[in-house]
């Protein structure tokens, strides 16, 4: 860096000595360029750098129109977003974000960008949904899906440069992608995201995380890779959740979350059990690197039963603390320290989640956490890894 500064200063003095033979306009442009390079060099040398990248999954069930909005017998739903439930309103009010249940306002999205960036988060992984289920691509329906509303607002946010983004392809019930033709069509659709300079790259390739890695064959991943190459990328990083096979074409392994007892009946468990279940899955190889995932909470009771989203009852872990989440994240970073060849060279760690309030996995400040203590826990680990 010092050598660069010396070169700039030496060239600057050379320009001054020969200013008489240069046109005035050209001289002014050269001087402005030299000064801007000096300012940029100084800025880069003084900016602290973090040796990890922290991503947080972003679920947008907090836009659109609730299914009960027009039901006079459900007054709680008049202005409710799609995934708010009666159980939320009556039993889990503490999970309401400080700005209210709706997030589909440009200023609120920009506030979330600042909150995440200020607390050590480097990017959001937006949940992305296929339309139509098991059928051919429906671009208009994808564009108009309320589940993509806040992602679209992020893409036009005035502070977008503070936070990068990537996609979590939520290819599950109602949004399944079936067949190589459709996976190729999906990849072609994603190019508009991959070409955005804010998109996350791994080893120079755009990152995409696939929620359900089952049912995808080698032809599908090959055609996805070919689309990326045709569009000027050296390929695509395709990270499968769970236990994807490298023979099928997945390049990396990760998780959306890990939840013992997902549908085993309503039963309270200790958060430490959830932590240990994750650590057992932090396994990577040079062939199939692992991106460690940290679940910051799990309790989906607001979505269970007839006053929820009719989900089956499962285990819940209600006693987690900011300190436990902080130590959990720190352990994931330590795992990367100890296994540098078994994870990404960018040292990515994923958090479930920024706003899965319905499932108890959220970091955004809420009425129950108005000071953002869970976010501060993330920041403490991020600050430790900043040099």
Secondary structure, 3 states (H helix, E strand, C coil): CHHHHHHHHHHHHHHHHCHHHCCHHHHHHHHHHHHHHHHHHHHHHHCCCECCEEEEEECCCCCCCCCCCCCCCCHHHCCCCCCCCHHHHHHCHHHCECCCCCCCCHHHHHHHHHHHHHCCCCEEEEEECCCCCCCCCCHHHHHHCHHHHHHHHHHCCCCHHHCEEEEEECCCCCCCCCCHHHHHHHHHHHHHHHCCCCECEECCEEEEEECCCCCCCHHHHHHHHHHHHHCCCCCEEEEEECCCCHHHCCCEEECCCCCCCCCCCCEECCHHHHHHHHHCCCCCCCCCEECCEEECCECCHHHECCCCCCECCCEEECCCCHHHHHHHHHHHHHHHHHCHHHCCCCCEEEEECCEEHHHCEECCCECCECCCHHHHHHHHHHHHCEC
